């Protein structure tokens, strides 16, 4: 009887509030994408994933992850591009509309991208995953840190340690509201290691630094600077999309 009532409730909710795809607004069939019920199979499968790492400065593709561009101290791993309307819409709902339940959808995009890199699983054993932090007031307002949710998802699926050791000390103006030339100044000096003892968690370790979007690179650059100062070795900034 209880199972029947639950099923009846779900049917009634589907009739009154039919689920639609966040991108194309078409009705979602029950058989489609049952893992999340937010995006249809057609839209999800249309996402164009990248197949390489990039230089975060000149955006050069690093074919087979072997070529190193000497502009910076880290590599950029961008699953997709921000001009892809599907990724852009998903990130918008996730970040600005507080759809926390999009974590598995977006997390799978990161995992699928990493698989396309043909990055040997054994090479991940010395990696630690670190999310880009939000200021505590902004996180309280939003209800969650989107980068931390993605970092947890990746860490669990790669069976890697999560080190939430970065702290945002300044409640900076949103980078999206800054002109390109203002972004570096806006973010300068805003990160630090939470506790001195935390530095031991990253010393001589490789880092997967997780954020949602890479635009000018100012935020990632500032975080990389702090991690390098505390002994981090190779750093890959892993994001959903690059602008």
C-alpha positions as CSV (number, residue, x, y, z in Angstrom):
1,X,0.0,0.0,0.0
2,X,2.8,2.4,0.9
3,X,4.6,1.8,-2.4
4,X,1.4,2.3,-4.3
5,X,0.8,5.7,-2.5
6,X,4.4,6.8,-3.2
7,X,4.0,5.9,-6.9
8,X,0.6,7.6,-7.1
9,X,2.1,10.8,-5.5
10,X,4.9,10.8,-8.1
11,X,2.5,10.4,-10.9
12,X,0.3,13.3,-9.6
13,X,3.4,15.5,-9.2
14,X,4.5,14.7,-12.7
15,X,1.1,15.7,-14.0
16,X,0.9,19.0,-12.0
17,X,4.6,19.9,-12.2
18,X,6.1,18.1,-15.3
19,X,9.9,18.1,-15.3
20,X,11.5,19.9,-18.2
21,X,15.0,20.1,-19.5
22,X,17.0,23.0,-18.1
23,X,18.3,23.7,-21.6
24,X,15.7,23.0,-24.2
25,X,12.6,23.1,-21.9
26,X,11.2,19.9,-23.4
27,X,9.4,17.5,-21.1
28,X,11.6,14.9,-19.6
29,X,10.5,11.4,-20.0
30,X,10.9,9.1,-17.0
31,X,13.3,6.9,-18.9
32,X,15.6,9.8,-19.7
33,X,18.6,10.6,-17.5
34,X,17.0,9.1,-14.4
35,X,20.1,10.0,-12.4
36,X,19.3,13.7,-12.3
37,X,16.0,14.6,-14.0
38,X,17.3,18.1,-15.0
39,X,18.6,17.7,-18.6
40,X,17.4,15.6,-21.5
41,X,19.6,13.0,-23.2
42,X,19.7,15.0,-26.4
43,X,21.1,18.1,-24.7
44,X,23.4,16.2,-22.5
45,X,24.9,14.3,-25.4
46,X,25.3,17.5,-27.4
47,X,27.9,18.8,-24.9
48,X,31.3,19.1,-26.7
49,X,34.0,17.9,-24.3
50,X,37.6,18.9,-24.8
51,X,40.3,16.2,-25.2
52,X,43.4,17.9,-23.9
53,X,44.9,20.1,-21.2
54,X,45.6,23.7,-22.0
55,X,48.1,26.5,-21.2
56,X,46.1,28.9,-19.0
57,X,47.9,31.9,-20.6
58,X,48.0,31.3,-24.3
59,X,45.3,28.6,-24.3
60,X,47.5,26.3,-26.3
61,X,46.3,22.7,-26.5
62,X,48.7,20.4,-24.8
63,X,48.4,17.3,-26.9
64,X,48.5,14.0,-25.1
65,X,49.3,16.0,-22.0
66,X,53.0,15.7,-22.8
67,X,53.8,19.2,-24.2
68,X,54.5,21.8,-21.5
69,X,53.9,25.5,-22.2
70,X,56.3,27.5,-20.1
71,X,54.0,30.5,-19.4
72,X,52.8,29.4,-15.9
73,X,53.3,27.0,-13.0
74,X,50.2,25.0,-13.7
75,X,48.0,23.4,-16.4
76,X,44.4,24.1,-17.2
77,X,41.9,21.2,-17.5
78,X,38.7,22.6,-18.9
79,X,36.0,20.1,-19.6
80,X,34.1,22.3,-22.1
81,X,33.8,25.8,-23.3
82,X,31.6,28.5,-21.9
83,X,30.2,29.3,-25.3
84,X,28.5,25.9,-25.3
85,X,24.9,26.8,-24.4
86,X,24.2,23.6,-22.5
87,X,27.2,23.9,-20.1
88,X,26.5,27.7,-19.7
89,X,22.9,27.0,-18.8
90,X,23.7,24.3,-16.3
91,X,26.4,26.4,-14.6
92,X,24.0,29.3,-14.4
93,X,21.3,27.2,-12.6
94,X,23.9,25.6,-10.4
95,X,25.7,28.7,-9.4
96,X,23.1,31.5,-9.4
97,X,19.8,29.7,-9.0
98,X,21.1,27.4,-6.2
99,X,20.3,24.1,-7.9
100,X,22.6,22.1,-5.7
101,X,21.2,18.8,-7.1
102,X,23.0,19.5,-10.4
103,X,26.2,18.4,-8.7
104,X,26.1,14.8,-10.2
105,X,25.4,16.0,-13.7
106,X,28.2,18.5,-13.7
107,X,30.5,16.1,-11.7
108,X,30.0,13.5,-14.5
109,X,31.0,16.1,-17.1
110,X,34.3,16.5,-15.2
111,X,34.8,12.8,-14.9
112,X,34.1,12.1,-18.6
113,X,36.5,14.8,-19.6
114,X,39.3,13.4,-17.5
115,X,38.7,10.0,-19.1
116,X,39.1,11.6,-22.5
117,X,42.6,12.8,-21.4
118,X,43.7,9.2,-21.1
119,X,45.3,10.2,-17.9
120,X,46.6,7.0,-16.2
121,X,44.7,6.3,-13.0
122,X,48.0,5.3,-11.4
123,X,49.3,8.8,-11.9
124,X,46.5,10.2,-9.8
125,X,47.7,8.4,-6.7
126,X,49.8,11.4,-5.5
127,X,47.1,13.9,-6.2
128,X,45.1,15.8,-3.6
129,X,41.9,17.6,-4.5
130,X,41.4,21.2,-3.4
131,X,38.3,23.4,-4.0
132,X,38.5,27.1,-4.6
133,X,36.8,28.6,-1.5
134,X,34.0,31.2,-1.3
135,X,34.0,33.9,1.3
136,X,32.0,32.6,4.3
137,X,29.4,35.4,3.9
138,X,28.9,34.5,0.2
139,X,28.7,30.8,1.0
140,X,26.1,31.4,3.7
141,X,24.1,33.5,1.3
142,X,24.2,30.9,-1.5
143,X,23.9,27.9,0.8
144,X,26.8,26.0,-0.6
145,X,30.2,26.4,-2.3
146,X,29.7,25.0,-5.8
147,X,33.4,24.3,-6.2
148,X,33.5,22.3,-3.1
149,X,30.5,20.2,-4.2
150,X,32.3,19.4,-7.5
151,X,35.5,18.6,-5.6
152,X,33.8,16.2,-3.3
153,X,32.2,14.4,-6.3
154,X,35.5,14.1,-8.1
155,X,37.3,13.0,-5.0
156,X,34.8,10.2,-4.2
157,X,34.9,8.9,-7.8
158,X,38.6,9.0,-8.1
159,X,39.1,7.7,-4.5
160,X,41.4,10.7,-3.7
161,X,41.8,12.8,-0.6
162,X,39.9,16.1,-0.4
163,X,41.9,18.9,1.4
164,X,39.6,21.9,2.0
165,X,42.6,24.0,3.2
166,X,42.2,27.3,1.4
167,X,40.4,30.2,3.0
168,X,39.1,33.3,1.4
169,X,40.0,36.3,3.6
170,X,38.3,39.0,1.6
171,X,34.7,39.3,0.5
172,X,35.7,40.5,-3.0
173,X,33.5,41.8,-5.7
174,X,32.3,39.0,-8.0
175,X,34.9,38.5,-10.8
176,X,32.1,38.5,-13.4
177,X,31.4,42.1,-12.5
178,X,35.0,43.2,-13.0
179,X,36.6,44.2,-16.3
180,X,39.5,41.9,-17.3
181,X,42.1,44.5,-16.2
182,X,40.5,44.8,-12.7
183,X,40.2,41.1,-11.9
184,X,43.8,40.5,-10.8
185,X,43.7,43.5,-8.5
186,X,40.3,42.5,-7.1
187,X,41.4,39.0,-6.2
188,X,44.9,39.8,-5.0
189,X,45.8,38.6,-1.6
190,X,42.4,37.1,-0.9
191,X,43.5,33.4,-0.2
192,X,45.5,31.9,2.6
193,X,46.0,28.5,4.1
194,X,43.4,28.0,6.9
195,X,45.9,26.5,9.5
196,X,49.7,26.3,9.4
197,X,49.4,22.5,9.9
198,X,47.4,22.2,6.7
199,X,50.5,23.0,4.6
200,X,51.7,19.5,5.3
201,X,48.8,18.0,3.4
202,X,50.0,19.5,0.2
203,X,53.8,19.6,0.5
204,X,55.4,17.6,-2.4
205,X,51.8,16.6,-3.5
206,X,50.2,17.1,-6.9
207,X,47.0,19.1,-6.8
208,X,43.7,19.0,-8.7
209,X,42.4,22.5,-8.0
210,X,38.6,22.6,-8.7
211,X,36.6,25.6,-9.8
212,X,33.5,26.0,-12.0
213,X,34.6,28.5,-14.7
214,X,38.0,29.8,-15.9
215,X,37.8,33.3,-17.4
216,X,40.8,35.5,-17.0
217,X,42.5,33.1,-14.7
218,X,43.0,35.6,-11.9
219,X,41.3,33.5,-9.2
220,X,43.1,30.3,-10.1
221,X,46.5,32.2,-10.4
222,X,46.1,33.6,-6.9
223,X,45.2,30.2,-5.4
224,X,48.1,28.5,-7.3
225,X,50.5,31.1,-5.9
226,X,49.5,30.2,-2.3
227,X,49.7,26.5,-2.9
228,X,53.2,26.7,-4.6
229,X,54.4,28.8,-1.6
230,X,53.4,25.9,0.6
231,X,55.2,23.2,-1.3
232,X,52.7,21.9,-3.8
233,X,54.3,20.3,-6.9
234,X,52.3,19.8,-10.1
235,X,49.0,21.6,-10.2
236,X,46.1,21.0,-12.7
237,X,43.2,23.5,-12.5
238,X,40.1,21.4,-13.3
239,X,37.0,23.4,-14.3
240,X,33.8,22.8,-16.1
241,X,34.4,25.4,-18.8
242,X,36.8,28.0,-20.0
243,X,35.7,31.3,-21.5
